[in-house]
Amino acid sequence: MLWSDPENEPPKELRDAQAMMRRAGLFLALAMVIAMLVAGLH
């Protein structure tokens, strides 16, 4: 870490990106489960 960095506080862009990735991962997992169910029903 650089001495000029605020301690333990990632930049806003990084936090936004992390939140977006978390939502995308959750959505992807949900989509996979639904795809499995649909594939199993046919």
Buried (B, 14 or more C-beta within 10 A) or exposed (E): EEEEEEEEEEEEEEEEEEEEEEEEEEEEEEEEEEEEEEEEEE
